[in-house]
Amino acid sequence: MNAVCRVNTTLLEQEQKRLIRATKAKDTRALLYDAGRMFGVILMQDRQLEQTPFPTSLHARMAPILLGLHQVDKHINRAIDIGDRGDVKGMIAEGDKVVAAADRVSKPLKGVGLASCAALY
């Protein structure tokens, strides 16, 4: 599972740089596009994590983490829908909810030895 996250770390770092450039340039169109791409990488990673088998000894500890990832995904999908309507402020507000949900997942990921994954949330 850490290998999945290490690959996506590079993709997310690239998207974050694009997002920062768009923000500094005050380019609303690029901001929405780049945020959508970044959210897409996170959704892709979450799907990969959910489909990756893990030891049965971790099932009890992974269940709440997977529920947390579903919450992150729910907020990401809402942010994308809001961004599709061109509502930058609304997308940012929903993005804040993504961050809050991701923060709740980060520590448990570290607790099961998935430090590379936790670093992304």
C-alpha positions in Angstrom: 0.0 0.0 0.0 2.9 2.4 0.7 4.1 1.8 -2.9 0.7 3.1 -4.2 1.1 6.2 -2.2 4.8 6.8 -3.1 3.8 6.8 -6.8 1.0 9.2 -6.2 3.1 11.5 -4.1 4.9 12.7 -7.2 1.7 13.3 -9.1 0.2 15.2 -6.2 3.3 17.4 -5.8 3.1 18.3 -9.5 -0.6 19.2 -9.2 0.0 21.2 -6.0 2.7 23.3 -7.8 0.2 24.0 -10.7 -2.4 24.9 -8.2 -0.1 27.4 -6.4 0.9 28.9 -9.8 -2.8 29.4 -10.7 -3.6 30.9 -7.4 -0.7 33.4 -7.6 -1.7 34.3 -11.1 -5.3 34.7 -10.0 -6.4 32.5 -12.9 -9.8 31.2 -11.9 -10.1 28.8 -14.8 -6.7 27.2 -14.2 -7.4 27.1 -10.4 -10.6 25.1 -10.9 -8.9 22.9 -13.5 -5.8 22.2 -11.4 -7.8 21.6 -8.2 -10.0 19.1 -10.2 -6.9 17.3 -11.4 -5.4 17.2 -7.9 -8.7 15.8 -6.5 -8.7 13.3 -9.3 -5.3 12.0 -8.2 -6.6 11.6 -4.6 -9.7 9.8 -5.8 -7.6 7.4 -7.9 -5.3 6.8 -5.0 -8.2 6.1 -2.6 -9.7 3.6 -5.0 -6.3 1.9 -5.3 -5.9 1.7 -1.5 -9.4 0.3 -1.1 -8.7 -2.4 -3.7 -5.3 -3.4 -2.3 -5.5 -6.5 -0.1 -4.1 -6.1 3.4 -3.4 -8.7 6.1 -6.4 -10.0 8.0 -4.7 -8.9 11.2 -5.3 -5.3 10.1 -8.9 -5.6 9.1 -10.2 -4.2 12.4 -7.8 -1.3 12.2 -8.3 -0.6 8.5 -12.1 -0.5 8.6 -12.4 3.0 10.2 -9.6 4.2 7.9 -11.5 3.1 4.8 -14.6 4.8 6.1 -12.5 7.9 6.6 -11.3 7.7 3.0 -14.9 7.4 1.9 -15.6 10.7 3.7 -12.6 12.3 2.0 -13.9 11.1 -1.4 -17.5 12.4 -0.6 -16.1 15.9 0.0 -13.8 15.7 -3.0 -16.8 14.8 -5.3 -18.8 17.7 -3.8 -15.9 20.1 -4.4 -15.6 18.9 -8.0 -19.3 19.4 -8.6 -19.2 22.9 -7.1 -16.1 23.7 -9.2 -17.8 22.5 -12.3 -20.4 25.2 -11.7 -17.6 27.8 -11.5 -18.0 28.6 -7.8 -14.5 29.1 -6.7 -15.4 30.2 -3.1 -17.7 27.2 -2.7 -15.1 24.8 -4.0 -12.5 26.2 -1.6 -15.0 25.9 1.3 -15.6 22.3 0.4 -11.9 21.8 -0.1 -11.5 22.8 3.6 -13.8 20.0 4.5 -11.6 17.7 2.4 -8.6 18.8 4.5 -10.5 18.3 7.7 -11.6 14.7 6.7 -8.1 13.9 5.5 -6.6 15.1 8.8 -8.7 12.5 10.6 -7.3 9.7 8.4 -3.7 10.7 8.5 -2.8 9.5 12.0 -4.6 6.2 11.8 -2.7 5.5 8.5 0.6 6.1 10.3 -0.6 3.8 13.1 -0.9 0.8 10.7 2.5 1.5 9.1 1.3 3.4 6.1 3.5 6.5 6.6 3.8 7.2 2.8 0.0 7.3 2.6 -0.4 9.4 5.7 1.9 12.0 4.3 -0.6 12.7 1.5 -3.5 13.5 3.8 
